[in-house]
Each structure stands twice: as structure tokens, then as C-alpha cells.
Amino acid sequence: MFGEFERQGYMSRHEIEEYLTLLQKKGVHFDTGTTIDETLAGTDILISDYSSMLIEFFALNRPILYCESIFEFNEDFQQMLQGMYIIRKTEDLVIRLGEIIDKGDLLAGKREKALYIMRQKNQYAVQNILDTIHQDYREAMHSAEACGSACA
């Protein structure tokens, strides 16, 4: 992110380093050199808009401050939204962060419930994918046999 800021001329390398140092002194860490899985594992609270990271972080059952977007959600995402803090404007972000810090994560139970429902619903997902691939293979082989040399 900050590399792009520097490339676009929004901030100089010196300004970026100063800013990151200031944030570190305030207890905020920007991870710039690890994998996304390592980053999420070490993250206490996620602030995000519509992103595939939401699913991965949601599974960790940690607070998510979701910056509302115009995207329509499927049933699983609708379930996840019940366990997220919805942010509609900047003031909401500051308020929700303060509440989580002061009062704890009040939506943890809703995330646990959503995770349970999603796990139950999707517990055979891998087997379903394997069955679909196997069925597709059988159908393709049957079609190839039926076609014979005329398809070659």
C-alpha cells in the first residue's frame, strides 16, 4: 500500500517511514513482509471493505469492522454480517474501535453461532467437489467413448 503511495507521489519514502514509526509508537503495526495468513493470524481486529479476507479472518472469530459497500451478499456472507461491526462513516469506525477496546468484543457470540451454522452447512463441501469432478470425468469419458473415432 505505502509503496503505491510513494510511486504515485502521495508520500515520500521518508514520510512513510516517519508515519510507520509514529504508528508503531501508538501500538499500530503495518505488516509489509509476510504472507496474508501470517498477517491475519497476528491481527487482533480487521478493518476491511468487501474482500475475500473477511472469510478467512471471520473464521478466526476476531472482531471485524466492516466498511459497508454496495455489494450484495450471498447467504453465508449475510450470516457473517451478523458478527461484524458495520461501519457507515468515519465516526462509526472511531466509536466501534473504542467500544471494542473498552468493553470487549460484544459480537463474538454471534460469530461463533454463524461459524457453527456455516460449518454444519458446508461440512461435506470437499466431498461434494470431489464427487462433482468425478462425475464430470465419467461424463466426459462416456462422451468420448460414444463419439469414437468420429471425434478424433
C-alpha distance (Angstrom), angle and dihedral (degrees) to the residues before:
residue distance angle dihedral
M1 . . .
F2 3.79 . .
G3 3.80 91.2 .
E4 3.79 87.6 60.2
F5 3.81 90.3 48.2
E6 3.79 88.7 55.2
R7 3.83 93.8 45.3
Q8 3.81 90.9 50.3
G9 3.81 92.2 47.5
Y10 3.82 95.5 -116.5
M11 3.82 92.4 122.9
S12 3.79 134.9 8.8
R13 3.82 121.4 -125.2
H14 3.82 88.1 -107.5
E15 3.83 92.2 51.8
I16 3.81 90.9 49.1
E17 3.80 92.5 50.6
E18 3.82 91.3 47.2
Y19 3.81 91.0 49.3
L20 3.81 94.0 48.2
T21 3.81 90.2 49.1
L22 3.81 90.6 50.7
L23 3.80 91.1 49.5
Q24 3.81 92.0 48.7
K25 3.81 89.6 54.0
K26 3.82 87.0 55.3
G27 3.81 92.2 50.1
V28 3.82 97.3 -102.6
H29 3.79 116.1 129.9
F30 3.80 125.3 -164.2
D31 3.78 109.7 -160.4
T32 3.77 110.9 -144.3
G33 3.80 105.6 164.5
T34 3.81 115.0 39.7
T35 3.77 137.4 77.7
I36 3.79 119.7 -85.6
D37 3.81 90.8 -110.9
E38 3.81 91.5 54.8
T39 3.79 90.9 45.7
L40 3.80 93.8 50.4
A41 3.81 92.1 45.8
G42 3.81 89.0 57.7
T43 3.81 95.4 43.0
D44 3.81 120.6 103.6
I45 3.83 98.8 -171.6
L46 3.81 128.9 15.5
I47 3.79 122.0 -147.7
S48 3.79 109.0 -167.3
D49 3.76 147.3 142.4
Y50 3.80 122.8 -142.5
S51 3.80 104.1 -31.1
S52 3.78 140.7 139.3
M53 3.82 86.4 -119.2
L54 3.79 88.1 74.0
I55 3.80 91.3 71.6
E56 3.80 94.6 48.4
F57 3.79 93.9 45.3
F58 3.81 92.9 43.4
A59 3.81 88.4 59.4
L60 3.82 88.2 60.0
N61 3.84 88.3 60.6
R62 3.79 94.6 -131.2
P63 3.81 127.9 136.4
I64 3.79 117.7 -76.5
L65 3.78 122.8 -165.3
Y66 3.79 100.8 -157.4
C67 3.79 115.4 -158.5
E68 3.78 101.0 -144.8
S69 3.78 118.2 -116.1
I70 3.78 137.3 -177.0
F71 3.82 94.7 -108.3
E72 3.78 120.1 118.9
F73 3.78 114.3 -125.5
N74 3.78 129.2 -140.5
E75 3.81 121.2 -128.4
D76 3.82 94.6 -85.2
F77 3.81 92.5 50.4
Q78 3.80 90.3 47.6
Q79 3.80 87.3 55.3
M80 3.80 90.9 48.9
L81 3.81 92.6 51.0
Q82 3.82 88.1 65.9
G83 3.81 87.8 67.7
M84 3.80 98.0 44.2
Y85 3.78 131.2 86.2
I86 3.81 105.6 -121.8
I87 3.80 114.9 -137.4
R88 3.80 117.0 -160.7
K89 3.81 100.1 164.5
T90 3.80 138.9 10.3
E91 3.79 93.2 -96.5
D92 3.83 89.5 58.6
L93 3.80 89.8 56.6
V94 3.79 93.5 54.2
I95 3.82 92.4 44.6
R96 3.83 95.2 48.0
L97 3.79 93.5 46.4
G98 3.79 89.8 51.6
E99 3.80 91.7 48.6
I100 3.80 92.5 50.6
I101 3.79 91.3 48.6
D102 3.82 93.7 45.7
K103 3.80 102.9 35.0
G104 3.79 103.9 21.1
D105 3.76 129.6 -121.2
L106 3.80 105.1 -38.3
L107 3.82 93.6 -179.7
A108 3.82 97.6 56.3
G109 3.81 91.6 101.5
K110 3.80 92.0 52.3
R111 3.82 90.2 50.9
E112 3.80 90.6 49.2
K113 3.81 90.0 52.0
A114 3.82 92.3 46.9
L115 3.80 91.3 47.9
Y116 3.79 90.9 51.0
I117 3.81 92.1 50.4
M118 3.79 92.5 46.3
R119 3.82 92.8 48.0
Q120 3.79 91.1 50.2
K121 3.78 91.9 47.6
N122 3.80 94.2 46.7
Q123 3.79 101.5 33.6
Y124 3.82 91.8 114.6
A125 3.80 96.3 40.8
V126 3.81 95.1 114.4
Q127 3.79 92.1 48.0
N128 3.80 90.2 48.3
I129 3.81 90.6 52.7
L130 3.81 91.4 48.6
D131 3.81 91.5 48.0
T132 3.81 90.8 49.7
I133 3.82 92.4 50.2
H134 3.81 91.3 46.9
Q135 3.82 91.5 48.6
D136 3.80 90.9 48.1
Y137 3.81 89.8 50.6
R138 3.82 92.3 50.2
E139 3.81 91.5 48.7
A140 3.80 92.0 47.8
M141 3.80 91.7 49.1
H142 3.81 91.4 47.1
S143 3.81 90.5 50.5
A144 3.80 91.0 48.8
E145 3.82 91.6 50.1
A146 3.80 91.9 47.0
C147 3.78 91.0 49.1
G148 3.83 92.7 49.5
S149 3.75 119.2 170.8
A150 3.81 92.9 -20.1
C151 3.82 89.4 77.5
A152 3.80 95.0 49.2
